[in-house]
């Protein structure tokens, strides 16, 4: 066969193989999550096999968020929705389910909330120990939908689990030599973090509502006795009582972001801030 014909035959074979590979490729699973930290967990496990969208818009609070019509339209193509227990899910999940009958809704933290030791705090992801349990559920559901890549999901999960255990050890060490176990926060969003590391959060709110005059007076007295001079404020959620509390005690205000998408870096930064407040 002349050289030119051999070249053309090889080229045609190569193009056919490429087309067959594209046609046979499994499209990524379309996933929706409620908050940015979940996106980190799903992408660490699913890698290129998942296309993850976040319901919550940047800067919005899970307590008051309402999805746009465009976001609800995106959900009609999703295959899995991983819940995390935030308030807007309770309001919108029925509508979301009605709009996509094929959507599997996975309550990642139902067991954690049922046996929780953090009062009414639904910010379960702030503890890496909880995140480890959530990640295991994510891995199982991805594997069920895409058994062809189950081994890869397992390997990715094990790598993530090692990082979460290392983060847990880092937090224990960082908080080990503290002067006090109390810290003050405007919005009670670190109850699970505090419960797992022997801390107590003192909040300007109780059950989602601002403290009354008596409750605020007791909090001020506790802060003075414990010599607490930092008030943590969640980036997405400011409390009406912040100004009065700062004016009364003259404390420093430090902004934190429990919703940071880079989960591990976000908790490392949060831990550094907490450690400085309790040292």
Order of alpha helices (4+ residues) and beta strands (2+ residues): alpha-beta-alpha-beta-alpha-beta-alpha-beta-alpha-alpha-alpha-beta-alpha-beta-beta-beta-alpha-beta-alpha-beta-alpha
